[in-house]
Amino acid sequence: PMSKQARWLMTESERWVRDRIVSPEQAERIRSLYPAAPTAPWGTIVCSGLGAVIVGLGIILLLAFNWDAIPKLGKLGLIFGALAGAHGAGLWLRGQDSWRPALGEVFSVLGTMLFGAGIWLVAQIYNIDEHYPNGFLFWGLGALALAWALDSVPQGILAVVTLTIWGLTECLGFDRELGWSLVLVIGGLAPLVWRKRSAVLAAVLLAGVYALLLANAGEWGGGSAAFAAAMSL
């Protein structure tokens, strides 16, 4: 399908010919200056994205049911293979024309989600008893790096969400003041908001900053009880 602007030009140029404002040849030359770019089939993209998530969840459930029977190398191969497949498909589609880069964004986000799952799966494979908020930190840093590397708003949103969860779990779960989480979230994502002029990313960033401010203010002013009181206002 043609874009709205292309349809407008086609309709108007035909009217100009009927009104003898321009000749058919001139109208064709005008249209050739603005080649019609097909619009993204968002229904296909959304359905493909949902299908990818459903298939991914099905694979995760299948693996979870048989996880203990899979050898360590097999588990690692599945984790890194899924990551490489999702991000590889995303990068390949981003290099195509027309609407395919938008579908590539779906696979790139899926790959980042699998990266987060892989952090805990690798820890489980090797029985790593680590401070669990660090998993959200590493996940968020990965999403942040991809947000800038791919110039991606969805990756930026995922980075805000995961880094906010990291800051909140540190403050509320371990009573740790973590003011530099605000510096990381604002410093890492505010320039991307400005660059992309994205209202959605700006809204998510403001929500994350607000939550982190409340959590840290709770620690500055008396712990999680202060946070709960502030949230109830």
C-alpha positions as a Markdown table, in Angstrom:
| # | Residue | x | y | z |
|---|---|---|---|---|
| 1 | Pro | 0.0 | 0.0 | 0.0 |
| 2 | Met | 1.0 | 3.6 | -0.7 |
| 3 | Ser | 1.6 | 6.2 | 2.0 |
| 4 | Lys | -0.9 | 8.9 | 2.7 |
| 5 | Gln | 1.3 | 11.5 | 1.0 |
| 6 | Ala | 1.7 | 9.4 | -2.1 |
| 7 | Arg | -2.0 | 8.9 | -2.4 |
| 8 | Trp | -2.6 | 12.6 | -2.1 |
| 9 | Leu | -0.1 | 13.4 | -4.8 |
| 10 | Met | -1.6 | 10.8 | -7.1 |
| 11 | Thr | -5.2 | 12.2 | -6.6 |
| 12 | Glu | -4.1 | 15.8 | -7.0 |
| 13 | Ser | -2.0 | 15.2 | -10.1 |
| 14 | Glu | -4.9 | 13.5 | -11.8 |
| 15 | Arg | -7.1 | 16.5 | -10.9 |
| 16 | Trp | -4.4 | 18.9 | -12.3 |
| 17 | Val | -4.5 | 16.9 | -15.6 |
| 18 | Arg | -8.3 | 17.0 | -15.8 |
| 19 | Asp | -8.3 | 20.8 | -15.1 |
| 20 | Arg | -5.6 | 21.2 | -17.8 |
| 21 | Ile | -3.2 | 22.8 | -15.3 |
| 22 | Val | -0.5 | 20.4 | -16.4 |
| 23 | Ser | -0.1 | 17.8 | -19.2 |
| 24 | Pro | -0.2 | 14.1 | -18.5 |
| 25 | Glu | 3.6 | 14.0 | -19.2 |
| 26 | Gln | 4.2 | 16.8 | -16.7 |
| 27 | Ala | 2.1 | 15.1 | -14.1 |
| 28 | Glu | 4.0 | 11.9 | -14.5 |
| 29 | Arg | 7.3 | 13.8 | -14.2 |
| 30 | Ile | 6.1 | 15.4 | -11.0 |
| 31 | Arg | 5.0 | 12.0 | -9.5 |
| 32 | Ser | 8.4 | 10.5 | -10.5 |
| 33 | Leu | 10.1 | 13.1 | -8.2 |
| 34 | Tyr | 8.3 | 11.6 | -5.2 |
| 35 | Pro | 8.4 | 7.8 | -5.6 |
| 36 | Ala | 5.8 | 6.1 | -3.5 |
| 37 | Ala | 7.3 | 4.2 | -0.6 |
| 38 | Pro | 5.1 | 1.4 | 0.7 |
| 39 | Thr | 3.9 | 1.8 | 4.2 |
| 40 | Ala | 4.7 | -0.8 | 6.9 |
| 41 | Pro | 2.1 | -3.5 | 7.2 |
| 42 | Trp | 1.7 | -3.0 | 10.9 |
| 43 | Gly | -0.7 | -5.9 | 11.2 |
| 44 | Thr | 1.9 | -8.3 | 9.9 |
| 45 | Ile | 4.6 | -6.8 | 12.1 |
| 46 | Val | 2.5 | -7.0 | 15.3 |
| 47 | Cys | 1.3 | -10.5 | 14.5 |
| 48 | Ser | 4.9 | -11.5 | 13.7 |
| 49 | Gly | 6.1 | -10.0 | 17.0 |
| 50 | Leu | 3.4 | -11.7 | 19.0 |
| 51 | Gly | 4.1 | -15.0 | 17.2 |
| 52 | Ala | 7.8 | -14.6 | 18.0 |
| 53 | Val | 7.0 | -14.0 | 21.7 |
| 54 | Ile | 4.6 | -17.0 | 21.8 |
| 55 | Val | 7.0 | -19.3 | 20.1 |
| 56 | Gly | 9.8 | -18.1 | 22.5 |
| 57 | Leu | 7.6 | -18.7 | 25.5 |
| 58 | Gly | 6.7 | -22.1 | 24.2 |
| 59 | Ile | 10.4 | -23.0 | 23.8 |
| 60 | Ile | 11.1 | -21.7 | 27.3 |
| 61 | Leu | 8.3 | -23.8 | 28.8 |
| 62 | Leu | 9.5 | -26.9 | 26.9 |
| 63 | Leu | 13.1 | -26.3 | 28.0 |
| 64 | Ala | 11.9 | -25.7 | 31.6 |
| 65 | Phe | 10.1 | -29.0 | 31.7 |
| 66 | Asn | 13.2 | -30.9 | 30.4 |
| 67 | Trp | 15.9 | -28.6 | 31.8 |
| 68 | Asp | 17.4 | -31.0 | 34.2 |
| 69 | Ala | 17.8 | -33.6 | 31.5 |
| 70 | Ile | 19.8 | -31.3 | 29.2 |
| 71 | Pro | 23.6 | -31.3 | 29.6 |
| 72 | Lys | 25.4 | -28.1 | 30.5 |
| 73 | Leu | 26.9 | -27.6 | 27.0 |
| 74 | Gly | 23.5 | -28.2 | 25.5 |
| 75 | Lys | 21.9 | -25.6 | 27.8 |
| 76 | Leu | 24.6 | -23.0 | 26.9 |
| 77 | Gly | 24.2 | -23.8 | 23.2 |
| 78 | Leu | 20.5 | -23.2 | 23.4 |
| 79 | Ile | 20.9 | -19.9 | 25.3 |
| 80 | Phe | 23.5 | -18.5 | 23.0 |
| 81 | Gly | 21.9 | -19.9 | 19.9 |
| 82 | Ala | 18.6 | -18.2 | 20.7 |
| 83 | Leu | 20.4 | -14.9 | 21.4 |
| 84 | Ala | 22.4 | -15.1 | 18.1 |
| 85 | Gly | 19.3 | -16.1 | 16.2 |
| 86 | Ala | 17.1 | -13.3 | 17.5 |
| 87 | His | 19.7 | -10.6 | 17.2 |
| 88 | Gly | 21.0 | -11.9 | 13.8 |
| 89 | Ala | 17.5 | -11.9 | 12.4 |
| 90 | Gly | 17.0 | -8.4 | 13.8 |
| 91 | Leu | 20.2 | -7.0 | 12.2 |
| 92 | Trp | 19.5 | -8.7 | 8.9 |
| 93 | Leu | 16.0 | -7.2 | 8.7 |
| 94 | Arg | 17.2 | -3.8 | 9.7 |
| 95 | Gly | 19.5 | -3.8 | 6.7 |
| 96 | Gln | 16.6 | -4.4 | 4.3 |
| 97 | Asp | 14.3 | -1.8 | 2.7 |
| 98 | Ser | 10.7 | -0.9 | 3.0 |
| 99 | Trp | 8.9 | -2.0 | 6.2 |
| 100 | Arg | 11.3 | -4.8 | 7.2 |
| 101 | Pro | 13.5 | -2.7 | 9.6 |
| 102 | Ala | 10.4 | -2.3 | 11.8 |
| 103 | Leu | 10.1 | -6.1 | 12.0 |
| 104 | Gly | 13.8 | -6.3 | 12.7 |
| 105 | Glu | 13.2 | -4.1 | 15.7 |
| 106 | Val | 10.8 | -6.8 | 17.1 |
| 107 | Phe | 13.5 | -9.5 | 16.8 |
| 108 | Ser | 16.1 | -7.2 | 18.4 |
| 109 | Val | 13.9 | -6.5 | 21.4 |
| 110 | Leu | 13.2 | -10.3 | 21.6 |
| 111 | Gly | 16.9 | -10.9 | 21.6 |
| 112 | Thr | 17.4 | -8.4 | 24.5 |
| 113 | Met | 14.6 | -10.1 | 26.5 |
| 114 | Leu | 16.3 | -13.5 | 25.9 |
| 115 | Phe | 19.6 | -11.9 | 27.1 |
| 116 | Gly | 17.9 | -11.1 | 30.4 |
| 117 | Ala | 16.6 | -14.6 | 30.7 |
| 118 | Gly | 20.0 | -16.0 | 29.8 |
| 119 | Ile | 21.6 | -14.1 | 32.7 |
| 120 | Trp | 19.6 | -16.1 | 35.3 |
| 121 | Leu | 19.8 | -19.3 | 33.3 |
| 122 | Val | 23.6 | -19.2 | 33.2 |
| 123 | Ala | 23.6 | -18.5 | 36.9 |
| 124 | Gln | 21.4 | -21.5 | 37.5 |
| 125 | Ile | 23.5 | -23.8 | 35.4 |
| 126 | Tyr | 26.7 | -23.0 | 37.3 |
| 127 | Asn | 24.9 | -22.5 | 40.7 |
| 128 | Ile | 26.1 | -18.9 | 40.9 |
| 129 | Asp | 24.8 | -17.4 | 44.2 |
| 130 | Glu | 25.1 | -13.7 | 43.3 |
| 131 | His | 23.4 | -10.5 | 44.5 |
| 132 | Tyr | 20.3 | -10.8 | 42.3 |
| 133 | Pro | 19.7 | -7.1 | 41.5 |
| 134 | Asn | 22.9 | -7.2 | 39.6 |
| 135 | Gly | 21.1 | -9.3 | 37.0 |
| 136 | Phe | 18.8 | -6.4 | 36.2 |
| 137 | Leu | 21.8 | -4.1 | 36.2 |
| 138 | Phe | 23.6 | -6.1 | 33.5 |
| 139 | Trp | 20.4 | -6.6 | 31.6 |
| 140 | Gly | 19.7 | -2.9 | 31.6 |
| 141 | Leu | 23.2 | -2.0 | 30.6 |
| 142 | Gly | 22.9 | -4.4 | 27.6 |
| 143 | Ala | 19.7 | -2.8 | 26.6 |
| 144 | Leu | 21.2 | 0.6 | 27.0 |
| 145 | Ala | 24.1 | -0.2 | 24.8 |
| 146 | Leu | 21.9 | -1.6 | 22.1 |
| 147 | Ala | 19.6 | 1.5 | 22.4 |
| 148 | Trp | 22.5 | 3.6 | 21.3 |
| 149 | Ala | 24.1 | 1.2 | 18.9 |
| 150 | Leu | 20.8 | 0.6 | 17.0 |
| 151 | Asp | 19.4 | 4.1 | 17.6 |
| 152 | Ser | 16.3 | 2.3 | 19.0 |
| 153 | Val | 13.5 | 3.6 | 21.1 |
| 154 | Pro | 12.1 | 0.2 | 22.0 |
| 155 | Gln | 15.6 | -0.8 | 23.4 |
| 156 | Gly | 15.6 | 2.5 | 25.3 |
| 157 | Ile | 12.3 | 1.7 | 26.9 |
| 158 | Leu | 13.5 | -1.8 | 27.9 |
| 159 | Ala | 16.7 | -0.1 | 29.3 |
| 160 | Val | 14.6 | 2.3 | 31.4 |
| 161 | Val | 12.4 | -0.5 | 32.8 |
| 162 | Thr | 15.2 | -2.9 | 33.7 |
| 163 | Leu | 17.4 | -0.2 | 35.2 |
| 164 | Thr | 14.5 | 1.1 | 37.2 |
| 165 | Ile | 13.7 | -2.4 | 38.5 |
| 166 | Trp | 17.4 | -2.7 | 39.5 |
| 167 | Gly | 17.3 | 0.6 | 41.5 |
| 168 | Leu | 14.0 | -0.3 | 43.2 |
| 169 | Thr | 15.2 | -3.8 | 44.2 |
| 170 | Glu | 18.3 | -2.3 | 45.7 |
| 171 | Cys | 16.4 | 0.4 | 47.6 |
| 172 | Leu | 13.4 | -1.5 | 48.7 |
| 173 | Gly | 14.8 | -5.0 | 49.0 |
| 174 | Phe | 18.1 | -4.3 | 50.5 |
| 175 | Asp | 17.6 | -0.8 | 52.1 |
| 176 | Arg | 20.4 | 0.7 | 50.0 |
| 177 | Glu | 20.5 | 4.3 | 49.0 |
| 178 | Leu | 21.4 | 4.2 | 45.3 |
| 179 | Gly | 21.3 | 7.8 | 44.0 |
| 180 | Trp | 23.6 | 7.0 | 41.2 |
| 181 | Ser | 20.9 | 4.9 | 39.6 |
| 182 | Leu | 19.2 | 8.2 | 38.8 |
| 183 | Val | 22.4 | 9.5 | 37.2 |
| 184 | Leu | 22.7 | 6.3 | 35.1 |
| 185 | Val | 19.1 | 6.3 | 33.9 |
| 186 | Ile | 18.9 | 10.1 | 33.2 |
| 187 | Gly | 22.4 | 10.4 | 31.8 |
| 188 | Gly | 22.0 | 7.3 | 29.6 |
| 189 | Leu | 18.5 | 7.8 | 28.3 |
| 190 | Ala | 17.7 | 11.5 | 28.3 |
| 191 | Pro | 20.0 | 12.2 | 25.4 |
| 192 | Leu | 18.3 | 9.5 | 23.4 |
| 193 | Val | 14.9 | 11.1 | 24.2 |
| 194 | Trp | 16.2 | 14.3 | 22.8 |
| 195 | Arg | 17.8 | 12.7 | 19.8 |
| 196 | Lys | 14.7 | 10.6 | 18.8 |
| 197 | Arg | 12.1 | 13.2 | 20.0 |
| 198 | Ser | 10.1 | 10.2 | 21.3 |
| 199 | Ala | 7.1 | 11.1 | 23.6 |
| 200 | Val | 6.7 | 7.4 | 24.6 |
| 201 | Leu | 10.3 | 7.1 | 25.7 |
| 202 | Ala | 10.1 | 10.4 | 27.5 |
| 203 | Ala | 7.0 | 9.3 | 29.4 |
| 204 | Val | 8.6 | 6.0 | 30.4 |
| 205 | Leu | 11.8 | 7.8 | 31.4 |
| 206 | Leu | 9.9 | 10.2 | 33.6 |
| 207 | Ala | 8.0 | 7.4 | 35.2 |
| 208 | Gly | 11.2 | 5.5 | 36.0 |
| 209 | Val | 12.9 | 8.6 | 37.4 |
| 210 | Tyr | 9.9 | 9.4 | 39.6 |
| 211 | Ala | 9.9 | 5.8 | 41.0 |
| 212 | Leu | 13.6 | 6.0 | 41.6 |
| 213 | Leu | 13.3 | 9.4 | 43.3 |
| 214 | Leu | 10.6 | 8.1 | 45.6 |
| 215 | Ala | 12.6 | 5.0 | 46.5 |
| 216 | Asn | 15.8 | 6.9 | 47.2 |
| 217 | Ala | 13.9 | 9.6 | 49.1 |
| 218 | Gly | 12.5 | 6.8 | 51.2 |
| 219 | Glu | 16.0 | 5.8 | 52.1 |
| 220 | Trp | 17.1 | 9.4 | 52.7 |
| 221 | Gly | 14.1 | 10.0 | 54.9 |
| 222 | Gly | 13.6 | 6.8 | 56.8 |
| 223 | Gly | 13.5 | 3.7 | 54.7 |
| 224 | Ser | 10.8 | 1.8 | 52.8 |
| 225 | Ala | 8.1 | 3.1 | 55.1 |
| 226 | Ala | 8.7 | 6.6 | 53.8 |
| 227 | Phe | 8.5 | 5.3 | 50.2 |
| 228 | Ala | 5.1 | 3.6 | 51.0 |
| 229 | Ala | 3.8 | 6.9 | 52.5 |
| 230 | Ala | 4.9 | 8.9 | 49.5 |
| 231 | Met | 3.3 | 6.4 | 47.1 |
| 232 | Ser | 0.0 | 6.7 | 48.9 |
| 233 | Leu | -0.2 | 10.4 | 48.4 |
